[in-house]
Amino acid sequence: MIEKAISPASIQSMLQTLRTHQAQASSLQGAEAKNPSNEVGKPGFGSFVSGALSQVNEVQVKSSNMRAAYDRGEDIALTDVVLGMQKSSLAFEATLQVRNKVLKAYEDILNMPV
């Protein structure tokens, strides 16, 4: 049985199989170089975080503007002002919690033994 595995025909067959797999792998790597996973149309993690922070900022600015308008005596219901302030506070707290979790994960990765 071992003689059959080390016969010249078997070795040639194995080499041919390896060359085929190598050619397939190199063609896949070439395709990945042409089409990287972070394409121009796909948003990355940084743009996602930036968008989320922009939304939180918009909520806070809107809440601040509503409160200032209420203080000036404009026709805005107090319940709308309080609700806006609560939304702003909740958005900020959620952002703060996400930041804390990301920092904790970063510290855990940094302290991992190599």
C-alpha distance (Angstrom), angle and dihedral (degrees) to the residues before:
residue distance angle dihedral
M1 . . .
I2 3.83 . .
E3 3.80 90.2 .
K4 3.79 88.3 56.9
A5 3.83 91.7 52.0
I6 3.82 93.9 50.1
S7 3.79 96.7 41.9
P8 3.83 115.3 124.4
A9 3.81 91.6 -114.3
S10 3.80 92.0 52.7
I11 3.80 92.3 47.4
Q12 3.81 90.7 49.5
S13 3.78 90.3 49.6
M14 3.80 91.4 50.6
L15 3.81 91.6 47.5
Q16 3.79 90.6 50.1
T17 3.81 90.3 50.7
L18 3.81 90.7 50.0
R19 3.81 91.5 49.1
T20 3.80 90.3 50.3
H21 3.79 92.0 51.1
Q22 3.80 90.8 45.8
A23 3.81 91.2 52.3
Q24 3.80 91.0 48.8
A25 3.80 91.6 49.3
S26 3.80 93.2 48.8
S27 3.81 91.2 48.8
L28 3.83 89.3 51.3
Q29 3.80 90.7 50.2
G30 3.79 89.6 50.5
A31 3.79 90.3 51.6
E32 3.82 90.5 50.4
A33 3.80 90.3 51.3
K34 3.79 90.0 53.0
N35 3.82 93.0 44.7
P36 3.80 108.6 31.0
S37 3.77 116.9 -165.4
N38 3.81 92.1 -115.5
E39 3.78 97.6 62.6
V40 3.76 122.1 -178.8
G41 3.81 92.5 -107.5
K42 3.81 95.1 50.6
P43 3.79 117.7 83.1
G44 3.77 115.5 -127.9
F45 3.78 130.1 -143.4
G46 3.79 92.0 -93.0
S47 3.77 93.3 54.6
F48 3.81 90.1 47.3
V49 3.81 91.6 53.4
S50 3.79 91.4 44.7
G51 3.80 90.9 51.2
A52 3.80 92.0 48.8
L53 3.80 91.6 50.2
S54 3.79 90.2 48.5
Q55 3.80 90.5 53.6
V56 3.81 91.5 49.9
N57 3.79 89.7 49.0
E58 3.82 91.1 50.4
V59 3.81 91.0 51.9
Q60 3.80 91.0 49.6
V61 3.81 93.8 47.6
K62 3.81 91.2 47.7
S63 3.81 90.6 49.9
S64 3.79 91.7 48.5
N65 3.81 91.5 48.9
M66 3.81 91.3 49.7
R67 3.79 91.6 50.1
A68 3.81 91.9 48.1
A69 3.81 90.5 48.6
Y70 3.82 90.6 50.2
D71 3.81 90.2 48.8
R72 3.81 89.9 52.5
G73 3.80 89.0 54.5
E74 3.79 99.0 -108.1
D75 3.80 119.7 156.3
I76 3.82 99.4 -90.3
A77 3.79 122.4 132.0
L78 3.79 115.6 -115.8
T79 3.81 90.0 -132.7
D80 3.82 90.0 58.8
V81 3.81 90.8 51.1
V82 3.81 93.1 48.4
L83 3.81 91.6 45.4
G84 3.81 90.5 50.3
M85 3.78 91.2 49.9
Q86 3.80 90.8 49.8
K87 3.82 91.2 49.9
S88 3.79 89.5 49.8
S89 3.79 92.4 48.9
L90 3.79 92.8 47.0
A91 3.82 92.7 48.7
F92 3.80 90.8 50.2
E93 3.80 93.2 47.9
A94 3.80 91.6 49.0
T95 3.80 90.6 50.1
L96 3.78 90.5 48.7
Q97 3.81 91.5 51.1
V98 3.80 91.9 49.7
R99 3.80 90.0 49.8
N100 3.80 90.9 50.5
K101 3.82 91.8 49.8
V102 3.81 92.1 49.2
L103 3.80 91.7 49.3
K104 3.81 90.9 48.0
A105 3.81 90.9 50.5
Y106 3.81 90.1 48.6
E107 3.80 91.2 51.1
D108 3.82 90.9 48.0
I109 3.80 91.1 51.7
L110 3.79 91.0 46.0
N111 3.81 91.4 52.6
M112 3.81 95.2 47.8
P113 3.79 113.8 119.8
V114 3.78 112.9 -113.6
